[in-house]
Amino acid sequence: MSKSEVSTPLRRHRLSVAIATLPVSFLAAGSASALAQEQADAPTQLPGLNVTADWLGPPTEESEKTYTGARTVVEEDQLQATGALNLNDALRPVPGLTVLDETGTGILPNIGVRGLNPLRSERLQILLDGYPIAIGPYSNVGVSLFPVTLPSLEVVDIVRGGASVHYGPNNVGGVVNFVTKPIPAETSQTLRERVTIAEETGNVFTDTYYRVGGRATDKLDLQFQANVQRGDGFRDHSDTEVDNLILDARYYLNDQHELATQLQYYRVDAELPGALTPQAYEQDRTQSQRPHDGYEADMSRATFTWTYTPADNMEFQWRNFVHDADRTFFFGQNLSGTGHWADPGLDSTHVADSPRLFTVLGTEPRLAIRHGRHDITLGARFVSEDVEFDVNRLEFSSGNRSVARDWHLDTRAMAFYISDTVSFLDDRLTVTPGLRYEDVDMDFRDNLSGNTEENSAEELLPGLTVGYQASDDLFVFANSQRSLVPVQIAQTTREGAVANETSWNHELRPPASHTRPAVFSNPVPHRLRGSDSV
């Protein structure tokens, strides 16, 4: 059913202009050698187990069926088959997910799981190719800059439970991993253009995607992706510009050593149409009464992974990431003393901007060992965050600009984790006890008042998962995990005591067939229990 056939807030026409999906292969020869190389580079298969330092394993339909927690893997054909224009459209069919569009053009999705507040996706650990994308993984878990665009994705892996030991902190709602397109085995390129025209206003939004990649040498694979979006949403004052550039490289030193890196630059500049008064909405819902509202952001990211496989039953990964992020919201404010400051029916007397500057560095070694019936995972992670958290205000009548807030926060976090998956009954039954230790130190300074505060979080976070393959078509599981969210920078000035938040997540899948239905389905009984919630 097309969008015009159902009742929606916005009816849009999508035009497939120019090239929808055009792969152009430059290397027809050498396919046999490429296939042989792919087979040589594939992870070693052990009986009933893929030995990998990534505990979740590959996000595939098969891994979804036998994962010891509620999990939904949305593959590329499903992302494209829905006719989704952006991430909001692509994720809405997933059961248990609430997806809200903060901007009207899909550049800042707010994602919630199992009834948890979707505001800025702050109850989820959101990853891009396994690396965190929150601008402050510890101090600012709300995702107010979302450096992901739909055309660059291969898979979306949604893990609701059972992953807290290995992927923390802030995973009370689970883990969502956006997986970008892999480097193709043969050199090829793709060009796709999509044009969306708003039926009510005629506003045009273009989405251009280009990808080129393949094997550069016998040891080096390269890929470049570019996604450029320009135009307006269906409302006035919604002009939007998005640039998402990604460069991937993978180098095979030998049969045991592999290096992989990703460089990304993401930029967005958007007008925000904002709220309307009830009278204005009845008159024309496409208008805007918030001429000063806007959003600007950019993020430069780099990741580097060294994978060492000294034996068939062992894999070591050293994962590193760094990002430099700068995001600013602009809001018109009525500070005349009459009415609410954000009332769209009143003229603004000021415009405020709220720049947030984050420099984040992380390093994480992981080791996976298979010994007999034991699959042991060991890991540690260090993260450093340097944060500038400001608010400035411009008064229209005088032209005076003032500083309303000037905060600085330094965060140093160290985590250690261990788990042991023990197999019984010819690998049909697995039991995985695990433990994560988090030690977080935060130093806060108000540069205007000179006040300083400190916060420390030191928590043991246990977890247990159990999975049983009762038959070829019957898999059951249960899990219980504890998670942590440290005090956030925006909460440091609240009156009264504010504590670090911990919570328990319990899941149970009763006997049911794991045959995948035609539509998304994952009815798993669960219970969330939190303490010191902030």
C-alpha positions as CSV (number, residue, x, y, z in Angstrom):
1,M,0.0,0.0,0.0
2,S,1.4,3.4,-1.0
3,K,1.5,6.4,1.4
4,S,-1.2,8.1,-0.5
5,E,-3.6,5.2,0.2
6,V,-3.4,5.5,4.0
7,S,-4.2,8.3,6.4
8,T,-0.9,9.9,7.4
9,P,0.1,13.4,8.6
10,L,2.0,14.0,5.3
11,R,1.3,12.6,1.9
12,R,4.3,12.5,-0.3
13,H,5.1,11.6,-3.9
14,R,8.4,9.7,-4.4
15,L,9.9,10.0,-7.8
16,S,12.6,7.6,-8.9
17,V,14.6,10.2,-10.9
18,A,17.7,9.2,-12.8
19,I,19.2,6.0,-11.4
20,A,17.6,4.0,-8.7
21,T,20.3,1.5,-8.0
22,L,23.0,1.1,-10.6
23,P,26.0,-1.2,-9.8
24,V,28.8,-1.0,-12.4
25,S,31.4,-3.7,-12.2
26,F,34.9,-2.8,-13.3
27,L,36.5,-6.2,-12.7
28,A,34.8,-9.1,-14.4
29,A,37.9,-11.2,-14.3
30,G,39.4,-12.6,-11.1
31,S,36.1,-13.5,-9.5
32,A,37.4,-17.0,-8.7
33,S,40.4,-15.6,-6.9
34,A,38.3,-13.1,-5.1
35,L,36.0,-15.9,-3.9
36,A,39.0,-17.9,-2.8
37,Q,40.3,-14.9,-0.9
38,E,36.9,-14.4,0.8
39,Q,36.9,-18.0,1.9
40,A,40.4,-17.7,3.3
41,D,39.4,-14.5,5.2
42,A,36.2,-16.0,6.7
43,P,36.2,-16.6,10.4
44,T,37.1,-20.2,11.4
45,Q,34.0,-22.4,12.1
46,L,34.2,-24.5,15.2
47,P,31.5,-27.0,16.1
48,G,28.5,-25.0,17.0
49,L,30.4,-21.8,17.5
50,N,31.9,-18.8,15.6
51,V,34.9,-17.7,17.7
52,T,34.9,-13.9,17.6
53,A,35.6,-11.1,20.0
54,D,32.3,-9.6,19.0
55,W,30.0,-11.4,21.4
56,L,26.8,-10.7,19.4
57,G,28.3,-12.2,16.3
58,P,27.1,-11.4,12.8
59,P,23.7,-9.7,12.5
60,T,21.9,-12.3,10.4
61,E,18.6,-14.1,10.3
62,E,20.2,-17.2,11.7
63,S,21.8,-15.4,14.7
64,E,18.5,-13.7,15.4
65,K,16.8,-17.1,15.8
66,T,19.3,-18.5,18.4
67,Y,20.3,-15.4,20.3
68,T,19.6,-15.6,24.0
69,G,17.6,-12.4,24.1
70,A,14.9,-10.5,22.2
71,R,16.5,-9.5,18.9
72,T,15.4,-8.2,15.6
73,V,17.7,-8.0,12.5
74,V,16.4,-5.7,9.8
75,E,18.3,-6.6,6.6
76,E,18.8,-4.6,3.5
77,D,16.0,-6.0,1.5
78,Q,13.6,-5.2,4.3
79,L,14.9,-1.7,4.6
80,Q,14.3,-1.1,0.9
81,A,11.1,-3.1,0.5
82,T,9.2,-0.8,2.9
83,G,9.8,2.2,0.6
84,A,11.3,4.0,3.6
85,L,12.6,7.5,2.9
86,N,14.7,7.8,6.1
87,L,15.5,5.9,9.3
88,N,12.2,6.9,10.9
89,D,10.2,5.2,8.2
90,A,12.5,2.1,8.2
91,L,12.3,1.4,11.9
92,R,8.6,2.1,12.6
93,P,7.5,-1.4,11.5
94,V,9.8,-3.0,14.2
95,P,7.7,-4.3,17.1
96,G,8.3,-2.7,20.5
97,L,10.1,0.4,18.9
98,T,8.7,3.9,19.1
99,V,10.3,6.3,16.6
100,L,9.6,10.0,16.6
101,D,10.9,12.5,14.1
102,E,12.2,15.6,15.9
103,T,12.9,17.7,12.8
104,G,10.3,16.7,10.1
105,T,12.9,15.6,7.6
106,G,14.2,12.5,9.4
107,I,17.6,13.8,10.4
108,L,17.2,13.3,14.1
109,P,15.2,10.2,15.0
110,N,14.2,9.7,18.6
111,I,14.0,5.9,19.4
112,G,12.4,4.2,22.4
113,V,12.1,0.5,23.2
114,R,9.3,-1.2,25.2
115,G,7.5,2.0,26.3
116,L,10.7,3.7,27.5
117,N,10.8,7.5,26.7
118,P,12.2,7.9,23.1
119,L,13.5,11.4,23.9
120,R,16.9,11.7,22.2
121,S,17.2,7.8,22.2
122,E,18.7,8.2,25.7
123,R,17.6,4.7,26.9
124,L,19.5,2.8,24.2
125,Q,23.2,2.1,23.5
126,I,23.3,3.1,19.9
127,L,26.3,1.9,17.8
128,L,27.5,2.5,14.3
129,D,29.5,-0.6,13.1
130,G,29.9,-1.6,16.8
131,Y,31.2,1.8,18.0
132,P,29.1,4.2,20.1
133,I,27.7,7.3,18.4
134,A,26.4,9.2,21.4
135,I,28.3,12.5,21.6
136,G,29.1,11.7,25.2
137,P,28.9,7.9,25.8
138,Y,29.0,8.4,29.5
139,S,28.2,12.1,30.2
140,N,25.6,12.8,27.5
141,V,23.9,9.6,26.4
142,G,21.1,11.4,24.6
143,V,21.7,11.3,20.9
144,S,21.3,14.9,19.8
145,L,23.5,14.3,16.8
146,F,22.6,11.3,14.7
147,P,25.4,10.7,12.1
148,V,23.5,7.9,10.3
149,T,21.7,8.0,7.0
150,L,19.6,5.2,5.5
151,P,21.3,4.7,2.1
152,S,24.6,3.8,3.7
153,L,23.2,1.0,5.8
154,E,23.3,-2.8,5.2
155,V,21.6,-4.0,8.4
156,V,20.0,-2.7,11.6
157,D,20.6,-5.0,14.6
158,I,18.2,-4.4,17.5
159,V,19.1,-6.3,20.7
160,R,16.6,-5.6,23.5
161,G,18.2,-7.8,26.2
162,G,21.1,-9.9,27.2
163,A,23.9,-7.6,26.0
164,S,24.6,-5.4,29.0
165,V,27.8,-7.1,30.2
166,H,29.5,-6.7,26.8
167,Y,28.0,-3.4,25.6
168,G,27.7,-0.7,28.2
169,P,26.8,1.6,29.7
170,N,23.3,2.9,29.2
171,N,21.6,-0.2,27.8
172,V,18.4,-0.5,29.9
173,G,16.5,-0.5,26.6
174,G,19.0,-2.6,24.8
175,V,21.5,-2.1,22.0
176,V,20.9,-0.9,18.4
177,N,23.8,-1.4,16.0
178,F,23.6,0.3,12.6
179,V,25.8,-1.6,10.2
180,T,27.1,0.2,7.1
181,K,27.5,-1.4,3.7
182,P,30.6,-3.7,3.6
183,I,33.4,-3.3,1.0
184,P,32.3,-5.3,-2.1
185,A,34.3,-8.3,-3.2
186,E,34.6,-6.9,-6.7
187,T,35.1,-3.2,-7.6
188,S,31.8,-1.6,-8.3
189,Q,30.0,1.7,-8.0
190,T,26.4,2.7,-7.3
191,L,24.6,5.9,-7.9
192,R,21.1,6.5,-6.6
193,E,18.9,9.6,-6.7
194,R,15.6,10.0,-4.9
195,V,13.3,13.0,-5.1
196,T,10.5,13.6,-2.7
197,I,7.8,16.2,-3.4
198,A,5.4,17.3,-0.6
199,E,1.9,17.1,-2.0
200,E,0.5,20.0,0.1
201,T,3.3,22.6,-0.6
202,G,5.3,21.3,-3.5
203,N,8.5,21.4,-1.4
204,V,11.2,19.3,-2.9
205,F,13.7,17.2,-1.0
206,T,16.6,15.4,-2.8
207,D,18.6,12.4,-1.5
208,T,21.7,11.6,-3.5
209,Y,23.8,8.5,-2.7
210,Y,27.1,7.4,-4.3
211,R,29.3,4.4,-3.4
212,V,32.4,3.0,-5.0
213,G,34.7,0.3,-3.6
214,G,36.4,-3.0,-4.0
215,R,39.7,-4.7,-3.9
216,A,42.5,-2.2,-4.6
217,T,45.3,-4.8,-4.2
218,D,45.7,-8.4,-3.0
219,K,45.9,-7.1,0.5
220,L,43.9,-3.8,0.5
221,D,40.2,-3.2,0.2
222,L,38.8,0.3,-0.1
223,Q,35.3,1.9,-0.2
224,F,33.9,5.4,-0.3
225,Q,30.3,6.4,0.4
226,A,28.7,9.8,0.0
227,N,25.1,10.7,0.9
228,V,24.0,14.3,0.2
229,Q,20.6,15.5,1.1
230,R,19.1,18.9,0.2
231,G,15.7,20.6,0.2
232,D,12.7,21.2,2.4
233,G,10.2,19.1,4.3
234,F,6.5,19.6,3.8
235,R,6.4,22.7,6.0
236,D,7.7,26.2,5.7
237,H,11.0,27.0,7.4
238,S,12.4,23.5,7.0
239,D,15.3,24.0,4.6
240,T,17.8,21.1,5.2
241,E,21.3,20.2,4.2
242,V,23.0,16.9,5.1
243,D,26.4,15.6,4.1
244,N,27.5,12.1,5.2
245,L,30.9,11.0,3.9
246,I,32.4,7.6,4.8
247,L,35.8,6.1,3.9
248,D,36.5,2.4,4.7
249,A,39.8,0.6,4.4
250,R,40.7,-3.0,5.3
251,Y,44.3,-4.3,5.1
252,Y,45.2,-8.0,5.4
253,L,48.7,-8.3,6.7
254,N,48.7,-12.1,6.6
255,D,46.4,-15.0,7.7
256,Q,46.6,-13.9,11.3
257,H,46.5,-10.1,11.2
258,E,43.9,-7.8,9.8
259,L,43.6,-4.0,10.1
260,A,40.4,-2.0,9.5
261,T,39.6,1.7,9.7
262,Q,36.7,4.0,9.0
263,L,36.8,7.7,8.6
264,Q,33.5,9.7,8.6
265,Y,32.5,13.3,8.3
266,Y,28.9,14.2,9.0
267,R,27.3,17.6,8.7
268,V,23.8,18.9,9.0
269,D,22.3,22.5,8.7
270,A,18.6,22.6,9.1
271,E,15.8,25.1,9.8
272,L,13.2,23.8,12.3
273,P,9.5,24.7,11.7
274,G,8.6,24.2,15.3
275,A,5.2,24.2,17.0
276,L,2.0,25.9,16.0
277,T,-0.8,27.3,18.0
278,P,-4.1,25.4,17.6
279,Q,-5.5,28.3,15.6
280,A,-2.6,28.4,13.3
281,Y,-2.7,24.6,12.8
282,E,-6.4,24.8,11.8
283,Q,-5.6,27.6,9.4
284,D,-2.5,26.0,7.7
285,R,-0.6,23.2,9.3
286,T,2.3,23.7,6.8
287,Q,3.2,27.2,8.0
288,S,5.8,28.0,10.7
289,Q,5.6,30.4,13.6
290,R,9.1,29.8,14.8
291,P,11.4,31.7,12.3
292,H,14.4,31.7,14.6
293,D,14.6,27.9,15.3
294,G,17.3,25.9,13.7
295,Y,19.9,23.1,14.1
296,E,23.5,22.9,13.1
297,A,25.9,20.0,13.8
298,D,29.0,18.3,12.5
299,M,30.9,15.2,13.6
300,S,34.3,13.9,12.5
301,R,34.8,10.2,13.5
302,A,37.6,7.7,13.2
303,T,37.8,4.1,14.2
304,F,40.6,1.6,14.0
305,T,40.5,-2.2,14.6
306,W,43.3,-4.7,14.8
307,T,42.2,-8.3,14.6
308,Y,44.7,-11.0,15.5
309,T,43.8,-14.7,15.2
310,P,46.8,-16.7,16.5
311,A,44.8,-20.0,16.5
312,D,41.5,-21.5,15.4
313,N,40.1,-21.2,18.9
314,M,41.3,-17.7,19.7
315,E,40.7,-14.1,18.5
316,F,42.0,-10.8,19.8
317,Q,40.6,-7.5,18.8
318,W,41.9,-4.0,19.7
319,R,39.2,-1.5,18.9
320,N,39.8,2.3,19.0
321,F,37.6,5.3,18.3
322,V,37.7,9.0,18.5
323,H,35.2,11.7,17.5
324,D,35.0,15.4,17.6
325,A,31.4,16.7,17.6
326,D,29.8,20.1,17.6
327,R,26.1,20.6,17.7
328,T,24.0,23.7,18.3
329,F,20.2,24.3,18.5
330,F,18.8,27.8,18.0
331,F,15.5,28.8,19.7
332,G,13.5,32.0,19.6
333,Q,12.5,33.1,23.1
334,N,9.9,35.5,24.4
335,L,11.4,36.9,27.6
336,S,9.0,39.9,27.9
337,G,7.3,38.5,30.9
338,T,4.0,37.8,29.2
339,G,3.2,34.2,28.4
340,H,5.5,31.2,28.0
341,W,8.9,31.8,26.5
342,A,8.3,29.2,23.8
343,D,4.7,30.2,22.9
344,P,4.6,30.2,19.1
345,G,1.8,32.8,19.1
346,L,4.1,35.4,20.7
347,D,7.0,37.3,19.0
348,S,10.4,36.4,20.2
349,T,12.5,39.0,22.1
350,H,15.6,36.9,22.1
351,V,17.2,34.0,20.3
352,A,19.3,31.5,22.3
353,D,21.9,29.1,20.9
354,S,23.2,26.0,22.8
355,P,26.5,24.8,21.4
356,R,27.8,21.5,22.7
357,L,31.4,20.5,21.9
358,F,32.6,17.0,22.6
359,T,36.0,15.4,22.1
360,V,35.8,11.7,22.9
361,L,38.6,9.1,22.8
362,G,38.1,5.3,23.5
363,T,40.2,2.2,23.4
364,E,38.9,-1.4,24.0
365,P,40.9,-4.6,23.8
366,R,38.8,-7.9,23.6
367,L,39.9,-11.5,23.7
368,A,37.7,-14.5,22.8
369,I,38.9,-18.1,23.6
370,R,37.3,-21.4,22.9
371,H,38.5,-24.1,25.3
372,G,36.5,-27.4,25.5
373,R,32.9,-26.5,26.2
374,H,33.8,-22.9,27.4
375,D,33.6,-19.8,25.2
376,I,35.4,-17.1,27.3
377,T,35.3,-13.4,26.5
378,L,37.5,-10.9,28.2
379,G,37.5,-7.2,27.6
380,A,38.4,-3.7,28.9
381,R,37.6,-0.2,27.8
382,F,38.9,3.3,28.6
383,V,36.9,6.3,27.5
384,S,37.9,10.0,27.9
385,E,35.4,12.8,27.3
386,D,36.1,16.6,27.1
387,V,32.9,18.6,27.0
388,E,31.9,22.3,26.6
389,F,28.3,22.9,27.4
390,D,27.2,26.5,26.7
391,V,24.1,28.6,26.2
392,N,24.2,32.1,24.7
393,R,21.5,34.6,24.2
394,L,21.0,37.5,21.7
395,E,18.5,40.3,22.6
396,F,16.9,41.7,19.4
397,S,16.1,45.2,20.7
398,S,19.6,46.1,21.8
399,G,21.7,43.7,19.9
400,N,23.4,42.6,23.1
401,R,24.8,39.1,23.3
402,S,25.2,37.5,26.7
403,V,26.5,34.1,28.0
404,A,23.8,32.3,30.0
405,R,25.8,29.1,30.7
406,D,29.4,28.1,30.4
407,W,30.1,24.6,31.7
408,H,33.0,22.3,31.3
409,L,33.1,18.5,32.1
410,D,35.9,16.0,32.0
411,T,35.0,12.3,32.2
412,R,37.3,9.3,32.6
413,A,35.7,5.9,32.5
414,M,37.2,2.5,32.8
415,A,35.3,-0.8,32.3
416,F,36.3,-4.4,32.6
417,Y,34.1,-7.4,31.6
418,I,34.2,-11.1,31.5
419,S,31.8,-13.8,30.4
420,D,31.9,-17.6,30.0
421,T,29.4,-19.4,27.7
422,V,29.3,-23.0,28.8
423,S,27.8,-25.5,26.4
424,F,25.9,-28.7,27.4
425,L,23.9,-31.4,25.7
426,D,25.9,-31.3,22.4
427,D,25.8,-27.5,22.4
428,R,22.0,-27.4,22.5
429,L,22.0,-25.7,26.0
430,T,24.2,-22.7,26.7
431,V,24.6,-20.8,30.0
432,T,26.5,-17.5,30.1
433,P,27.3,-15.9,33.4
434,G,29.0,-12.6,33.1
435,L,30.2,-9.6,35.0
436,R,31.0,-6.0,34.1
437,Y,32.8,-3.5,36.3
438,E,32.4,0.3,35.6
439,D,34.5,3.0,37.2
440,V,33.5,6.5,36.1
441,D,35.0,9.8,37.4
442,M,33.5,13.2,36.3
443,D,34.8,16.7,37.1
444,F,32.3,19.5,36.5
445,R,33.2,23.2,36.4
446,D,30.8,26.2,36.0
447,N,33.1,28.8,34.4
448,L,30.6,31.7,35.2
449,S,30.3,31.0,38.9
450,G,33.5,29.1,39.6
451,N,31.6,26.3,41.2
452,T,33.0,22.8,40.8
453,E,31.5,19.4,41.5
454,E,32.6,15.8,41.2
455,N,30.7,12.6,40.6
456,S,32.0,9.0,40.8
457,A,30.2,5.8,39.8
458,E,31.7,2.4,40.7
459,E,29.3,-0.5,40.0
460,L,29.4,-4.2,39.5
461,L,26.9,-5.2,36.8
462,P,26.2,-8.9,36.7
463,G,24.4,-10.8,33.9
464,L,23.1,-14.2,33.1
465,T,21.7,-15.7,29.9
466,V,20.4,-19.2,29.2
467,G,19.5,-20.6,25.8
468,Y,18.1,-24.0,24.9
469,Q,17.6,-25.5,21.4
470,A,14.8,-27.9,22.2
471,S,14.3,-29.0,18.6
472,D,15.1,-27.8,15.1
473,D,12.2,-25.3,15.3
474,L,12.1,-24.5,19.0
475,F,14.5,-22.2,20.8
476,V,13.8,-20.8,24.3
477,F,15.8,-18.4,26.4
478,A,15.9,-16.4,29.6
479,N,18.2,-13.6,30.7
480,S,18.7,-11.1,33.5
481,Q,21.2,-8.2,33.3
482,R,22.0,-5.0,35.3
483,S,22.9,-1.7,33.6
484,L,24.2,1.7,34.6
485,V,23.7,5.3,33.5
486,P,26.0,7.9,35.2
487,V,24.7,11.3,36.2
488,Q,24.3,13.4,33.0
489,I,25.9,16.8,32.6
490,A,22.5,18.5,32.2
491,Q,21.5,17.1,35.6
492,T,24.4,18.4,37.6
493,T,22.7,21.6,38.7
494,R,19.4,20.1,39.8
495,E,18.3,20.8,43.3
496,G,18.6,18.0,45.7
497,A,20.5,14.7,45.4
498,V,20.9,13.2,42.0
499,A,22.3,9.7,41.9
500,N,23.7,7.4,39.2
501,E,21.0,5.2,37.7
502,T,21.0,1.4,37.8
503,S,18.4,-0.9,36.4
504,W,17.6,-4.6,35.9
505,N,16.3,-6.1,32.7
506,H,14.7,-9.5,32.8
507,E,13.5,-11.5,29.7
508,L,11.9,-14.9,29.2
509,R,11.0,-16.5,25.9
510,P,8.6,-19.4,26.5
511,P,8.4,-22.3,24.0
512,A,7.6,-21.0,20.5
513,S,8.7,-21.7,17.0
514,H,11.6,-19.7,15.8
515,T,10.5,-19.9,12.2
516,R,10.7,-16.3,11.0
517,P,7.3,-14.8,10.0
518,A,6.6,-12.6,7.0
519,V,6.4,-9.5,9.3
520,F,8.5,-8.5,12.2
521,S,7.5,-10.3,15.4
522,N,9.2,-10.7,18.8
523,P,6.7,-11.2,21.6
524,V,9.0,-11.6,24.5
525,P,7.8,-11.2,28.1
526,H,10.1,-8.8,29.9
527,R,10.5,-6.7,33.1
528,L,12.4,-3.5,33.7
529,R,13.3,-2.5,37.2
530,G,15.3,0.6,38.0
531,S,16.7,2.4,41.0
532,D,17.9,6.0,41.5
533,S,16.3,6.9,38.1
534,V,17.3,10.3,36.8
